[in-house]
Amino acid sequence: MELLSAAETTAYWDDRHRREGDLRSGGDVSFDEATNEMFYVRRLGILLDLLGQHSDPVAPRYLLDAGCGKGWFSRALARFGHRVDGIDASPSALAEGRTLGGGPRYHESTLADWHSPWPYDAVVSIDVLFHVLDEEQWQASLRNLAALVRLGGRLVVSDQGEPGRRVYGNYQVGRGPDRYRSVLSPAGFRADGWHPYRFRGSPIGFHAFTRTG
């Protein structure tokens, strides 16, 4: 099966965000809304364990939610006292995110093109990078997200735990820890393991990295 082009991928996601509700639009379309709600909460719990429980209104942490969709995770992280920027390439998703409010600042951008005037304490990209199908664009996206992390900060991204590359359908390319380390280790990142979702047989989990240099 031929993979979607970059233009087709952008159109697919913008249309999906228009058609589907808050959870299914960026979740698993094979799940109903109630199951998706459990899936979101499951991922949020793992993510908070990786980011820590810091919440200080005087010294908030600055986080980037890269590929935020309609902003479910952005709003959840903001409720924990973090200052959150959410970026996405879908105008439809961002419009709904802004309507829902909740604290995050939303910006239209691809992962490879976002620039910030300050480094982030943590950058998270939840179930997004395996939808960047082109290898050069995937590497450019990952390198840009890494460049946005401050020294000592964390990069947390979702993908498969098995090594190598695996294609699912026409709009998902899974990449294992070896692929991420090959890009991030030379950029000064330490791999802190893969943390599986353990939800309904999902092969996906969080790859966690810390910037050490």
Disulfide bonds with the S-S distance in Angstrom:
none
